Amino acid sequence: MRQTNRIVFLCIFLPLFCLAEFTAEQIIGIGYQPGDRLALVYSAFDITSIKTTCLEWAMVESLPPEPDGTHNYIWDDIDSLVIKHQRSGITEFCIWLGCNCWWATCPNWIGFTTKNRRRPLPEYEEDFYEWVYNVVERYDCDGIDDVPGLLYPVKYYMMESEAQQFYFFEGCSYE
């Protein structure tokens, strides 16, 4: 859907949500937020919660770790999304984590696509664990290795999405 279509959707449907009466315990949120362009629009409608589009492992760690095991994470995109939304009033996030990473799931590129996700190969499971650990640590707002400017902790994470469907995840049911 083009950006203009999203804005039209928001302008038509968000006011309808805002006319309803909600209790203090209810949270109005937006799912699958693709970027930070609409953060101010959400704040105008008292939207306080979003779920991000998939943060693929390869988006943050595009190359394998150094021979000494050092990971080179590039946080710019997800940092920008979280900080801009928090500054506009979003207090609750659900970050959708995807395990797709060409060098850890399909290093020879045979059959690799960005749509069909796979679990990491056994030799990269520890690297995957390190990535998930570092994502959570970066946004937990405990003062240790947090993204600069973080206002609220990110408390919700979703591992994969619709993994039961072969189209989205090429793993087995036990994975």
C-alpha positions in Angstrom: 0.0 0.0 0.0 1.4 3.4 -0.9 2.1 6.0 1.8 -0.8 8.2 0.6 -3.2 5.3 1.0 -2.0 4.7 4.6 -2.6 8.4 5.4 -6.1 8.3 3.9 -6.9 5.2 5.9 -5.7 6.9 9.1 -7.6 10.1 8.4 -10.8 8.1 7.8 -10.7 5.4 10.4 -8.6 6.7 13.3 -11.2 9.4 14.2 -13.8 6.6 14.4 -11.7 4.8 17.0 -11.3 8.0 19.0 -15.0 8.6 19.2 -15.4 5.4 21.1 -15.1 5.4 24.9 -12.2 3.5 26.3 -11.2 2.8 29.9 -7.8 3.7 31.3 -6.9 0.0 31.1 -7.4 -0.2 27.4 -4.6 0.6 24.9 -5.2 1.6 21.4 -2.4 0.5 19.1 -1.3 0.2 15.5 0.1 -3.1 14.1 2.9 -3.5 11.6 4.3 0.0 11.8 6.8 0.2 8.9 8.7 3.3 9.9 8.7 6.6 11.8 6.9 8.8 9.3 3.5 8.6 11.0 4.6 9.0 14.6 3.1 12.5 14.9 -0.2 11.4 13.3 -0.6 8.7 15.9 0.0 11.1 18.7 -2.9 13.3 17.5 -5.2 10.4 18.0 -3.8 9.3 21.4 -2.4 6.1 19.9 0.1 4.9 22.6 1.1 1.4 21.3 2.6 0.0 18.1 3.9 -3.3 16.8 6.8 -2.9 14.4 7.2 -4.5 11.1 9.7 -7.3 11.1 13.1 -6.4 12.4 15.2 -9.1 10.6 18.4 -10.2 12.2 20.3 -9.3 8.9 18.9 -5.7 9.1 21.0 -5.2 12.3 23.9 -7.6 11.7 24.4 -7.9 7.9 27.8 -9.6 8.2 29.0 -12.5 10.3 30.8 -11.8 13.5 34.5 -11.1 13.4 36.9 -14.1 13.8 37.3 -13.1 17.5 33.5 -13.3 17.9 32.9 -9.5 17.9 29.4 -8.6 16.6 29.0 -5.5 14.5 25.4 -4.3 15.0 23.9 -1.4 13.1 21.0 0.0 15.1 20.2 3.1 13.2 16.9 2.2 11.7 15.3 0.5 14.7 16.7 3.2 17.1 15.2 5.9 14.9 11.8 4.2 14.9 11.7 3.7 18.7 13.0 7.1 19.7 10.8 9.1 17.3 7.7 7.2 18.3 8.5 7.6 22.0 9.0 11.3 21.6 5.6 11.6 20.0 3.8 9.7 22.8 4.1 6.0 22.0 4.8 4.3 25.3 4.3 0.7 24.5 6.1 -1.2 21.7 6.1 -4.7 20.5 9.2 -5.4 18.4 8.7 -8.3 15.9 12.0 -10.1 15.7 12.7 -12.2 12.6 15.5 -14.8 12.4 16.3 -14.2 8.7 20.0 -13.6 8.1 21.6 -14.8 4.9 25.0 -15.7 6.5 23.4 -17.7 9.4 20.4 -19.3 7.8 21.4 -19.9 4.2 25.1 -19.0 3.7 25.3 -20.4 0.2 22.3 -18.3 -0.9 20.6 -21.3 -2.4 16.9 -20.9 -1.8 17.3 -17.7 0.3 14.4 -15.2 0.2 13.5 -12.4 2.5 10.0 -13.7 2.8 10.6 -17.3 3.9 12.4 -17.2 7.2 14.4 -20.1 8.6 15.9 -20.8 12.0 19.7 -20.3 12.2 21.9 -23.2 11.3 23.2 -24.9 14.5 26.6 -23.3 14.2 25.0 -19.8 14.4 22.4 -20.4 17.1 24.7 -18.8 19.7 25.1 -15.7 17.4 21.3 -15.6 17.1 20.9 -15.7 20.9 23.5 -12.9 21.2 21.5 -10.7 18.8 18.2 -11.3 20.6 19.9 -10.6 23.9 21.4 -7.4 22.6 18.1 -6.2 21.1 16.4 -6.6 24.5 19.3 -5.1 26.4 19.3 -2.1 24.1 15.7 -1.2 24.8 15.1 -2.3 28.4 15.8 1.2 29.8 17.9 -0.1 32.7 20.8 2.3 32.0 23.1 -0.4 30.7 23.9 -0.3 27.0 20.6 1.4 26.2 20.0 3.4 23.1 20.6 7.1 23.9 17.4 9.0 24.5 15.2 6.0 25.4 12.2 7.2 27.4 10.4 4.0 28.2 11.4 0.3 28.2 10.3 -1.9 25.4 8.6 -4.7 27.2 7.1 -6.8 24.4 8.8 -8.8 21.7 7.3 -11.2 19.2 9.5 -14.0 17.7 8.6 -14.5 14.1 5.0 -14.1 13.0 2.6 -16.8 11.7 5.4 -19.3 11.9 2.9 -22.0 11.5 2.4 -21.0 7.9 5.0 -22.3 5.5 4.8 -19.1 3.5 6.3 -17.2 6.4 8.6 -19.8 8.0 10.4 -22.7 6.4 11.0 -24.5 9.6 9.4 -27.6 11.3 6.7 -27.4 13.9 9.1 -27.9 16.8 11.1 -24.9 15.8 
